Amino acid sequence: MPIQSTSSIHSITINSLKRAESFDGEFVVADFSDLGLFLNDEKSFKSKFFTLLIVKGGTGNLMIDSTLHEMKTGRIFYINYNQIFRFSELRDFSAQVVLFTRSFYNMIYTGNMKIKNDTAFSDLPAFADFSKPEFSELMLNITDIQKEFSKNTILNKEIICLLLKVSMLKYIRKTGGENYIDFKTNKKISYVEDFKNLVNVHFKELKRTSDYAGKLSITANYLNAVVKEKLDISAENYIQNRVILEAERLLLNTDMSVTEISYELGFSDKSHFGKYFKKTTAETPNNFRKKFVVAQ
């Protein structure tokens, strides 16, 4: 999805939240009140991480993309990478926030294909309402995560990763996650998930739909059809979005020049990368970088 050219949308990473306590910009658990950045009704955010927002009290609204949601006690929200969101009309609001990246969630592979990785998260509902017993049970898990997060001890990252998987599986189960758990039994969904995995690994060197269709032993037309059916974008656009996502990360979080980023992402020169970036985002890499710096 192209970045909207408005200063009211702020692309954020965990590092950009300027919290001293985080695992190398990969994971944070905090009280919502500690993340003062989110308390401005005029600001919209586009995050480079997954978010679990666990509402403990008060009221308010949360706009995710173009949909407005009411926040209330016992409601848990899930926000995906690159979704645009904004908080408003907060009253006596309290919540727990868990922020984590793909790489942190995938740090440990349990050996179970059903929970091998996060790729099926894209289809999860925006929120789920938990009963009081369910909510209390989940909060015990979050409390354990907080305790581990506050320690500087061996294996605390690994323990948190496993506890986080438990929390996500409870959310998935509550939202009716049969499609997530059984996605390997649906051949079309399996192709799409395998395609997404391959793109995540090979997007720097492979940028054509046919490259991935060959790896999946299907035709490019069929791959494009199933991706379009399941994701509502073409396979080519999905590949482009992954390349642009990585370009945004490098532009926002490193001092690499645009030329260096071009080569890092597999482009032959700066000009080719610039045209590719502008075609998708409607702005040049340098303008994107400058806009974020000004917003900060």
C-alpha positions in Angstrom: 0.0 0.0 0.0 1.6 3.3 -1.0 2.5 5.8 1.7 0.0 8.6 1.8 1.7 12.0 1.3 0.5 13.7 4.4 2.5 14.7 7.4 -0.3 13.5 9.7 0.8 9.8 9.1 3.9 8.8 11.0 5.8 5.7 10.0 7.1 4.2 13.3 9.4 1.4 14.3 9.9 0.1 17.9 13.2 2.0 18.0 11.5 5.2 17.0 9.3 5.0 20.1 12.5 6.0 21.9 12.1 3.5 24.7 15.3 2.5 26.5 13.8 -0.9 27.3 13.5 -3.0 24.1 15.1 -6.1 22.6 17.1 -4.4 19.9 14.0 -2.8 18.4 12.3 -6.2 18.1 10.0 -6.4 21.1 8.4 -4.2 23.8 5.7 -4.8 26.4 4.5 -1.6 28.1 1.5 0.2 29.6 -0.3 2.3 27.0 0.3 5.4 29.1 4.1 4.9 28.7 3.7 5.3 24.9 2.8 9.0 25.0 3.4 9.2 21.2 0.0 7.6 20.7 -2.0 10.0 22.8 -2.3 12.7 20.2 -5.7 12.7 18.5 -4.3 14.4 15.4 -1.7 11.8 14.6 -2.1 8.6 12.5 0.6 5.9 12.6 1.9 3.3 10.3 3.9 0.7 12.2 6.7 -1.6 11.2 5.7 -4.2 13.8 2.8 -6.3 15.1 0.7 -4.8 17.9 -1.5 -6.5 20.5 -3.5 -3.9 22.4 -5.2 -5.3 25.5 -7.8 -3.0 26.9 -8.1 -3.0 30.7 -10.4 -0.1 31.3 -11.9 3.2 30.1 -13.2 4.0 26.7 -12.1 5.4 23.4 -11.9 4.8 19.6 -9.3 3.2 17.4 -9.4 3.8 13.7 -7.6 1.0 11.8 -7.2 1.9 8.1 -10.7 3.1 7.3 -12.7 1.4 10.0 -13.5 2.9 13.4 -13.6 0.5 16.4 -14.8 1.2 19.9 -12.4 0.3 22.7 -13.7 -1.3 25.8 -12.6 -3.5 28.7 -11.9 -7.1 27.6 -11.5 -6.2 24.0 -8.1 -7.1 22.4 -6.9 -5.5 19.2 -4.4 -6.8 16.7 -2.7 -4.4 14.3 -0.6 -5.7 11.4 2.5 -4.3 9.8 1.7 -1.2 7.6 -1.9 -0.7 8.8 -2.6 2.9 9.5 -4.2 3.6 12.9 -5.2 6.5 15.2 -6.6 6.8 18.7 -9.2 9.3 19.7 -11.7 10.3 22.4 -9.8 8.4 25.2 -11.5 8.6 28.6 -9.8 7.0 31.7 -8.2 4.6 29.2 -5.8 1.9 30.3 -4.3 -0.9 28.2 -1.3 -3.2 27.9 0.6 -3.0 24.6 2.8 -5.8 23.2 4.8 -4.8 20.1 6.9 -7.3 18.2 8.5 -7.9 14.9 8.3 -10.8 12.5 11.9 -11.8 13.2 11.3 -11.8 17.0 8.1 -13.9 16.7 10.0 -16.4 14.4 13.1 -16.6 16.6 11.9 -20.0 17.8 10.4 -22.6 15.5 8.5 -25.1 17.6 8.5 -27.8 14.9 4.7 -27.6 14.6 3.8 -26.6 11.0 0.6 -25.0 12.2 2.5 -22.3 14.1 5.7 -22.3 12.0 5.6 -18.6 11.3 3.4 -15.5 11.2 2.5 -15.4 7.6 -1.2 -16.2 8.1 -1.6 -13.2 10.5 -2.6 -11.1 7.6 -6.2 -12.5 7.7 -6.8 -12.1 11.4 -9.7 -9.9 12.5 -8.9 -6.5 14.0 -10.3 -7.4 17.5 -11.8 -10.0 19.7 -13.9 -9.7 22.9 -12.8 -11.9 25.7 -15.0 -13.0 28.6 -13.7 -12.1 32.1 -12.2 -15.6 32.7 -10.6 -15.7 29.3 -9.3 -12.1 29.8 -7.8 -13.0 33.2 -6.2 -16.0 31.8 -4.6 -14.1 29.0 -3.4 -11.4 31.4 -1.6 -14.0 33.4 0.3 -14.8 30.3 1.1 -11.2 29.6 2.2 -10.7 33.2 4.7 -13.6 32.8 6.0 -11.8 29.7 6.4 -8.6 31.6 8.4 -10.4 34.3 10.7 -11.9 31.8 11.1 -8.6 30.0 12.2 -6.9 33.2 15.0 -9.4 33.7 18.4 -9.4 32.2 18.9 -13.1 32.4 19.8 -15.9 30.1 17.1 -17.2 27.7 14.6 -14.5 28.6 14.1 -13.6 24.9 13.4 -17.2 24.1 10.9 -17.6 27.0 9.1 -14.4 25.9 9.0 -15.6 22.3 7.3 -18.8 23.5 4.9 -17.0 25.8 4.1 -14.6 22.9 3.2 -17.5 20.7 0.8 -18.7 23.4 -0.9 -15.3 23.5 -1.2 -15.1 19.7 -2.7 -18.6 19.6 -5.3 -17.7 22.2 -6.2 -14.6 20.1 -6.4 -16.7 17.0 -8.5 -19.3 18.7 -10.9 -16.6 20.0 -11.3 -15.0 16.6 -12.3 -18.3 15.1 -8.9 -19.1 13.7 -9.7 -22.4 12.0 -8.6 -21.0 8.7 -5.3 -20.1 10.3 -4.8 -23.5 11.9 -5.9 -25.5 8.9 -4.4 -23.3 6.1 -2.1 -26.1 5.0 -5.1 -28.2 4.0 -6.4 -25.6 1.5 -4.2 -25.9 -1.6 -4.8 -22.3 -2.8 -4.1 -20.8 0.6 -1.0 -23.1 0.9 0.3 -21.7 -2.4 -0.3 -18.1 -1.2 1.4 -18.7 2.1 4.4 -20.4 0.4 4.6 -17.5 -2.1 4.7 -15.0 0.8 7.4 -17.0 2.5 9.5 -17.1 -0.6 9.0 -13.4 -1.2 10.2 -12.7 2.3 13.4 -14.6 1.6 14.1 -13.8 -2.0 12.7 -10.3 -2.7 16.1 -8.7 -3.1 17.1 -10.9 -6.0 13.8 -12.1 -7.4 11.2 -9.5 -8.5 9.1 -11.2 -11.1 6.0 -13.3 -10.5 7.4 -16.0 -12.9 10.5 -16.5 -10.6 8.2 -17.5 -7.7 5.8 -19.5 -9.8 8.8 -21.6 -11.0 9.8 -22.3 -7.4 6.2 -23.4 -6.6 6.0 -25.5 -9.8 2.9 -23.7 -11.0 2.3 -21.2 -13.9 2.7 -17.4 -13.3 -0.9 -16.9 -14.4 -2.2 -19.4 -11.8 -0.1 -17.9 -9.0 -1.3 -14.4 -9.8 -4.9 -15.6 -9.8 -4.7 -17.3 -6.4 -2.8 -14.3 -4.9 -5.4 -11.9 -6.3 -8.2 -14.1 -4.9 -6.8 -14.4 -1.4 -4.9 -11.0 -1.0 -6.9 -8.8 -3.3 -3.6 -7.6 -5.0 -1.6 -9.0 -7.8 1.5 -11.1 -7.1 3.6 -8.4 -8.8 2.2 -5.8 -6.4 2.8 -8.0 -3.4 6.5 -8.4 -4.4 6.7 -4.7 -5.0 5.2 -3.9 -1.6 7.8 -6.2 0.1 10.7 -4.5 -1.7 9.3 -1.1 -0.7 8.8 -2.1 2.9 12.4 -3.0 3.1 13.4 0.2 1.4 11.4 2.2 3.9 13.1 0.3 6.8 16.5 1.1 5.4 15.6 4.7 4.6 14.1 5.3 8.1 16.5 3.3 10.2 20.0 3.5 8.6 22.4 6.1 7.4 22.8 4.2 4.1 22.8 6.4 1.0 20.1 5.8 -1.6 22.8 4.3 -3.9 23.8 1.9 -1.1 20.2 0.9 -0.5 19.7 0.4 -4.3 22.5 -2.2 -4.4 21.3 -3.7 -1.1 17.9 -4.4 -2.6 19.3 -5.9 -5.8 18.9 -2.9 -8.2 21.5 -2.2 -10.8 21.7 1.5 -10.1 20.2 4.4 -8.1 18.0 5.5 -11.0 16.3 2.2 -11.4 15.6 2.0 -7.7 14.3 5.6 -7.6 11.8 4.9 -10.4 10.7 1.7 -8.8 10.2 3.4 -5.4 8.3 6.4 -6.9 6.0 4.2 -8.9 4.8 2.5 -5.8 4.9 5.4 -3.2 4.5 8.4 -5.5 7.6 10.0 -4.0 11.3 9.7 -4.3 13.4 7.8 -1.7 15.1 11.1 -0.6 11.8 12.8 -0.1 10.4 9.9 1.9 13.4 10.0 4.2 13.3 13.8 4.6 9.6 13.8 5.3 10.0 11.3 8.1 12.9 13.2 9.6 10.8 16.4 9.6 7.9 14.5 11.2 10.2 13.3 14.0 
